[in-house]
């Protein structure tokens, strides 16, 4: 099947797979499109299936990634998503091959991506990447792992920045660090704030607006990371009902 290259020229009238048909996320999708356009000037590439489907890959040079990693001359995958009836049809492998071809054409040493230690929402499945030749090169608590596919054996291995492994989040209550990279993260914040207010829990949001803020901040998963009283809770973008249960269990 045909894949479409989403560019600054066509992004206004093409969908970007996220939150298809969900009106409550329309503004968040526009924010994501603007974010993508700005990153495209820095080398970000976005391919999606030429269907109304959630099948896409998004990647950019790791030095430009909004993630606290050290991976010079690698390509970083922001997101690889194949959902629904399109699974098990080879789309993930084909999209990864596009990423690899681009990285090799630019003289890069490999590809790097963040996965979960176990199967978790919003994190890629580690066994799938291992099956395609990726290897775990670093770990960070509580469950983040960095995987890399390297074709230059002399290249250094990517790693999480040491600063993020020992980062401290000051302040009581809930603190959420996020970027515009995922419409679901942007779109759910006010609903979560409402739940926290009802429970009498302080709720603070920190919008990471620059690459420097993202690379130097306390969150490994900068798309969405939630802390409580200074300790990491979850990267999961959860529903208000699930968040309410989480707050109940914290008390």
C-alpha positions as CSV (number, residue, x, y, z in Angstrom):
1,X,0.0,0.0,0.0
2,X,1.1,3.6,-0.6
3,X,2.6,5.8,2.1
4,X,2.2,9.5,2.1
5,X,5.0,11.9,3.1
6,X,3.4,14.6,5.2
7,X,5.2,17.9,4.6
8,X,4.7,21.6,5.5
9,X,3.1,22.0,2.1
10,X,0.3,19.4,2.6
11,X,-0.1,19.1,6.3
12,X,-3.0,21.6,6.5
13,X,-5.3,19.5,4.5
14,X,-4.0,16.0,5.4
15,X,-4.7,14.1,8.6
16,X,-1.8,13.1,10.9
17,X,-3.5,9.9,12.3
18,X,-3.9,11.1,15.9
19,X,-7.4,11.6,17.3
20,X,-9.2,10.9,14.1
21,X,-12.8,12.1,14.3
22,X,-12.5,13.2,18.0
23,X,-13.9,16.8,18.1
24,X,-12.7,17.4,21.6
25,X,-9.1,17.0,20.4
26,X,-9.3,19.3,17.3
27,X,-7.4,22.2,18.9
28,X,-4.8,19.8,20.2
29,X,-4.3,18.3,16.7
30,X,-3.8,21.8,15.3
31,X,-1.1,22.4,18.0
32,X,0.5,19.1,17.0
33,X,0.5,20.2,13.3
34,X,2.2,23.4,14.2
35,X,4.7,21.6,16.3
36,X,5.4,19.2,13.4
37,X,5.9,22.1,10.9
38,X,8.5,23.7,13.2
39,X,10.3,20.4,13.6
40,X,10.2,19.7,9.9
41,X,12.6,22.7,9.5
42,X,15.0,20.7,11.7
43,X,14.8,17.5,9.8
44,X,11.6,15.7,11.1
45,X,10.0,13.3,8.7
46,X,6.5,12.0,8.9
47,X,5.1,9.2,6.8
48,X,1.6,7.7,7.1
49,X,-0.5,5.2,5.2
50,X,-2.6,6.8,2.5
51,X,-5.8,5.8,4.2
52,X,-7.9,7.1,7.1
53,X,-6.0,5.0,9.5
54,X,-3.6,5.2,12.5
55,X,-0.5,3.9,10.7
56,X,2.5,6.2,10.7
57,X,6.1,6.9,11.7
58,X,7.6,10.1,12.9
59,X,11.4,10.5,13.2
60,X,14.2,13.2,13.3
61,X,17.9,13.5,14.0
62,X,18.5,12.5,17.6
63,X,20.4,15.8,18.4
64,X,17.1,17.6,17.5
65,X,14.8,15.2,19.5
66,X,12.8,16.5,22.4
67,X,14.1,13.7,24.6
68,X,16.9,13.6,27.2
69,X,19.3,11.3,25.3
70,X,22.8,11.4,24.1
71,X,22.8,9.8,20.6
72,X,25.0,11.8,18.2
73,X,24.6,10.9,14.5
74,X,21.6,8.7,15.2
75,X,18.0,9.0,14.0
76,X,15.5,9.1,16.7
77,X,12.0,7.6,16.3
78,X,9.4,9.8,18.0
79,X,6.5,7.5,17.3
80,X,5.7,4.3,15.3
81,X,2.1,3.4,15.4
82,X,0.1,0.7,13.6
83,X,-3.4,0.1,14.9
84,X,-6.6,-1.9,14.4
85,X,-7.0,-4.0,11.3
86,X,-3.8,-2.8,9.8
87,X,-1.7,-4.7,12.3
88,X,0.3,-7.8,11.2
89,X,0.5,-6.6,7.6
90,X,4.1,-5.5,7.6
91,X,3.4,-1.8,7.9
92,X,5.7,-1.3,10.9
93,X,8.6,-3.0,9.1
94,X,8.1,-1.0,6.0
95,X,7.9,2.3,7.8
96,X,11.0,1.4,9.8
97,X,12.8,0.7,6.5
98,X,12.0,4.2,5.3
99,X,13.6,5.6,8.5
100,X,16.6,3.4,8.0
101,X,17.0,4.4,4.4
102,X,16.9,8.1,5.3
103,X,19.3,7.7,8.2
104,X,21.8,5.8,6.0
105,X,21.5,8.3,3.2
106,X,22.4,11.0,5.7
107,X,25.5,9.1,6.8
108,X,24.1,8.3,10.3
109,X,25.3,5.5,12.4
110,X,22.0,4.0,13.5
111,X,18.5,4.4,14.8
112,X,17.4,4.9,18.4
113,X,14.0,4.6,20.2
114,X,12.5,4.4,23.7
115,X,10.4,1.3,24.5
116,X,8.9,-0.1,27.7
117,X,10.5,-2.8,29.8
118,X,7.1,-4.6,29.5
119,X,4.1,-4.0,27.3
120,X,2.6,-0.6,28.3
121,X,0.2,1.9,26.7
122,X,1.9,4.6,24.6
123,X,5.3,2.9,24.6
124,X,6.5,0.7,21.7
125,X,6.7,-3.1,22.2
126,X,10.3,-4.1,23.0
127,X,10.1,-7.6,21.5
128,X,9.0,-6.2,18.2
129,X,12.0,-4.0,17.9
130,X,14.4,-6.7,19.2
131,X,13.0,-9.0,16.4
132,X,14.1,-6.4,13.9
133,X,17.6,-6.2,15.2
134,X,17.4,-3.5,17.8
135,X,19.3,-4.0,21.1
136,X,18.8,-2.5,24.6
137,X,21.6,0.0,25.2
138,X,20.4,1.8,28.3
139,X,17.7,1.7,31.0
140,X,16.1,4.3,33.3
141,X,13.7,3.8,36.2
142,X,11.1,2.7,36.5
143,X,10.5,1.0,33.1
144,X,12.1,2.9,30.3
145,X,14.6,1.3,27.9
146,X,16.6,2.7,25.1
147,X,17.0,0.5,22.0
148,X,19.3,1.0,19.1
149,X,19.9,-0.4,15.7
150,X,23.5,0.3,14.8
151,X,25.3,-0.4,11.5
152,X,28.5,1.5,12.3
153,X,30.3,-0.7,14.9
154,X,32.7,2.1,15.9
155,X,29.9,4.5,16.8
156,X,29.2,5.2,20.5
157,X,26.1,3.6,22.0
158,X,23.2,6.0,22.7
159,X,22.3,6.6,26.4
160,X,19.9,8.5,28.5
161,X,21.3,11.7,29.9
162,X,22.7,11.2,33.4
163,X,20.9,14.3,34.6
164,X,17.5,12.9,33.9
165,X,18.2,9.7,35.8
166,X,18.7,11.8,39.0
167,X,16.3,14.6,38.3
168,X,14.1,15.9,41.2
169,X,10.7,17.5,40.8
170,X,10.1,20.1,43.5
171,X,6.6,20.8,44.8
172,X,3.7,18.9,46.3
173,X,0.7,17.5,44.4
174,X,0.5,16.5,40.8
175,X,3.0,17.9,38.3
176,X,2.6,17.0,34.6
177,X,5.4,17.7,32.0
178,X,4.3,17.5,28.4
179,X,4.9,18.7,24.9
180,X,2.6,19.3,21.9
181,X,3.9,16.2,20.3
182,X,0.8,14.2,21.2
183,X,-2.7,15.6,20.9
184,X,-4.0,13.2,23.6
185,X,-1.6,14.7,26.1
186,X,-2.7,18.3,25.4
187,X,-6.4,17.5,25.1
188,X,-6.8,15.7,28.4
189,X,-5.1,18.1,30.8
190,X,-8.1,20.2,31.7
191,X,-10.2,17.1,32.4
192,X,-7.5,15.8,34.7
193,X,-7.2,19.2,36.4
194,X,-11.0,19.0,37.1
195,X,-10.6,15.6,38.8
196,X,-7.7,16.8,40.9
197,X,-9.6,19.9,42.0
198,X,-12.5,17.8,43.1
199,X,-10.2,15.7,45.2
200,X,-8.4,18.7,46.7
201,X,-5.1,17.8,45.1
202,X,-2.8,20.5,43.7
203,X,-2.4,20.1,39.9
204,X,0.4,21.8,38.0
205,X,1.3,21.6,34.3
206,X,4.6,22.3,32.7
207,X,4.5,22.8,28.9
208,X,7.9,22.1,27.5
209,X,8.1,24.6,24.7
210,X,11.7,24.2,23.5
211,X,14.0,21.4,22.7
212,X,16.4,22.6,25.4
213,X,13.6,22.5,28.0
214,X,12.7,18.9,27.0
215,X,16.3,17.7,26.9
216,X,17.2,19.2,30.3
217,X,13.9,18.6,32.1
218,X,13.1,15.9,34.7
219,X,10.9,13.8,32.4
220,X,12.3,10.9,30.3
221,X,9.1,10.6,28.4
222,X,8.6,14.2,27.5
223,X,5.3,13.7,25.6
224,X,3.6,13.2,29.0
225,X,5.0,12.5,32.4
226,X,3.2,12.7,35.7
227,X,4.8,13.2,39.1
228,X,3.3,13.2,42.6
229,X,5.1,14.9,45.5
230,X,8.3,14.8,43.5
231,X,8.2,11.2,42.5
232,X,7.5,9.8,39.0
233,X,4.0,8.2,38.7
234,X,3.3,7.4,35.1
235,X,3.8,8.3,31.4
236,X,0.3,7.1,30.6
237,X,-2.1,9.6,29.2
238,X,-5.1,8.3,31.2
239,X,-8.8,8.9,31.2
240,X,-10.4,11.0,34.0
241,X,-11.9,7.9,35.6
242,X,-8.6,6.1,35.7
243,X,-6.9,9.3,37.1
244,X,-9.5,9.5,39.8
245,X,-8.8,5.9,40.9
246,X,-5.1,6.7,40.8
247,X,-5.6,9.7,43.2
248,X,-7.7,7.6,45.5
249,X,-4.9,5.0,45.7
250,X,-2.3,7.7,46.5
251,X,-4.1,8.8,49.7
